[in-house]
Amino acid sequence: MTPRFRHRWPQEGQSSVEYAIVCAALAIALGVGMSGETSVLRQLLAAFRSAYQDFSHAISLPG
């Protein structure tokens, strides 16, 4: 029994390349404004920190 689609080698790894391109574009977009306190990356990290503090406070309340 032979597979129906034997010659699909050029498409192997295409999704990995697309994923790498999207990740690189996202990293560049976040890293462009890395200077100062108004950096997108610093704002994102501050939002995560604040959300985690709120979550840990809420979960520590008696219930």
KACORNOR-V823328 format. One record per residue. N is the residue number from 0. RES is the residue in one letter. NEAR is the number of other ideal C-beta (glycine too) atoms within 10 Angstrom. Layout:
BEGIN
{{N/RES/NEAR} {N/RES/NEAR}}
END
This chain:
BEGIN
{{0/M/3} {1/T/4} {2/P/7} {3/R/5} {4/F/6} {5/R/7} {6/H/7} {7/R/8} {8/W/7} {9/P/7} {10/Q/9} {11/E/8} {12/G/9} {13/Q/9} {14/S/9} {15/S/9} {16/V/9} {17/E/10} {18/Y/10} {19/A/10} {20/I/10} {21/V/10} {22/C/10} {23/A/10} {24/A/10} {25/L/10} {26/A/11} {27/I/9} {28/A/11} {29/L/15} {30/G/11} {31/V/11} {32/G/13} {33/M/10} {34/S/8} {35/G/7} {36/E/7} {37/T/8} {38/S/16} {39/V/13} {40/L/14} {41/R/15} {42/Q/13} {43/L/11} {44/L/11} {45/A/12} {46/A/10} {47/F/10} {48/R/10} {49/S/10} {50/A/10} {51/Y/10} {52/Q/10} {53/D/10} {54/F/10} {55/S/9} {56/H/9} {57/A/8} {58/I/8} {59/S/8} {60/L/6} {61/P/3} {62/G/4}}
END
